[in-house]
């Protein structure tokens, strides 16, 4: 994402933005009016300089944004809960992470995320269905520094052993 002539800077990344099969999840727009959704047909992809979108399966995608620009990511909520992870970092190091692991919203509501060149704002959605985002969604997790590097939950394992008719469990 960074050219050789550019100083490495932190970039925002939105991971697991919901994406209906064969269709982009809403749109990514910049301050110049560029959009990843074509103006006439939502199934035609537009081009936004500095935006890279990677499919992560049929219903998820990763969106990587240029650190020097401001963007807005919007999508429509579906019937099932979604997980959204926002990371600010260099590609190798995450310095700030915000996670919404099980986001359940009313169906067909607009959800919006705004990214500046230094950070991202809290997610908002249209609570009353009038098309305007009006309600802040509090993240489940918002961490910075070394803690932001921890992307995997703890792994717990145990063993059950039967000895003389009694069961013992050890972790």
N, C-alpha and C positions, 0 to 999 in steps of 0.2 A: 504494500500500500504506500510506502514511503519511497520517494525517489532518492537516488544517491546524492543529489544536490540539496536535499532538504534535511534539516535537523530532525532527528527522531523526536516525536512528540507523542503524547498519549492520544489514543483514539477511543471513541465510544463504540461499543458493540452491543447490539441487542440480540440475544440468543433465544431461540424457541418462540419467536413471534408466530402465532397460529397461521397456518396457510391451508385453505381448502385445497383439496387435490386439483391439480392442473390450473391453479389460479394463485396469484400473489396475494399475500395478506394485506389488503388495503393498499396503502401507498406510502412511499417515502418522498417527501418534497423538500426542496431547498428554498432559500430566500429569493432566488431568481425565477421561481415559478416552475422549475423543472419537476417532473413527477415520474415515478416508476410505472404509473398507470397511464395508458394512452388517453388523450382527451376525448376520443369518440367511442372507444371500446375498452372496457375494464379488463378484457382478456389479452389486450395488446400491451406489451411491456414498453414503457418509455425509458429514457436514459437520464440519469441524474449524475453529473460529474462527482467523483469521489465516493460513490456508493457501490458496494459489492454485496450481492445477495447470493447465498449458498443454500441450496435445498438440503435439509436434514432428514428427508423422508417425505411421505405424502402430505403430512399435516404440520410440518415445522420447517423453519428456515433460520439461518443466521444472517444478520445484516451488519456489515462493517462499514463505518462511516469515516470520512476524511476528518482529521482533527481540526483543520483550519476553517471549517464551515459549520453553519447551524442547520439543523434538519428537524423535520417533524415526521414522525411515523404514526400512521393511523391504521386501525383495522376494526373490523366489526366482530363483536362477541358472538359466539356460537352457542349451541345447546350444551356442550360439554365444558368442564373447567379447563383452563389453560395454565401453562407454566411460562413465566417470562423471567429471563435473567438479563440484567444490564451490567456490563463491565466496562470500566474505564482503565486503559492500560496501554502497553506498547506492543502487544501481541505475545510477548513472553512473560510479562509481569502485569498483574492486575493490581491497581492501586485503590480502586473503589468498586464495590459490587452491591447491587440491589437485586433482591430476588422476591418474586411473587410465585411461589411454588404451586399453588392450587387456587387459581383465581376463578371464581364463579360469579358471573354477572348475568343480568337479564339478557335474553337472546336478542340479537340484531341491534346492539347499542354501539355507538362509535366510541372507540378507545383511542387516546392520544398520548404520545410521548414526545417531548421536545428535548433536543440535544443542542447544547451550545458548543463553542470550541473548547470549553474547559470542563464541562460537567453535563449532567442530565437532570431534568426536572422530574418531580413526582408524576406518576401516571394519573390520568384523569379519564373519566368516562361520562357519557350522556345518561344521566339517571332517569330523566323523565321522557325520553324518546323524542325530543323536539329537534335533534340534530346538533345541538351545541353541547360541548363537554362542560360539565358544571360541578362534578364531584371528584375530589381527590381520593385516590386509592392508596391507603397506607401500605408500604411494603412490609412483608413478613420479616425480611432481613435487609439491613443496610449497614455495611461494614467497610472499613478502610484499613490501609496498611497491610501488615503481614496476614491478618485474618482474612482479607479479601482473596488471598491466594488459595484458600481452602475451598475447593469446589465440590468435594465429595464428602458425604456424610460418614459418620463413624461406622465401622463394620463390627458387628457383635456376633460372636460365635460361642456356642456352648456344647457341652457333651453330657449325655445322660448315661450313667453306668449303674447296672443292677448288681448289687453285692448282697448275698444272703437274703434275698427277698426284699431288700430296700433299694430305693432308687436315689442316686446322688447326682446332682447337677453341678458342673463346674464351668466357669467362664474362662 
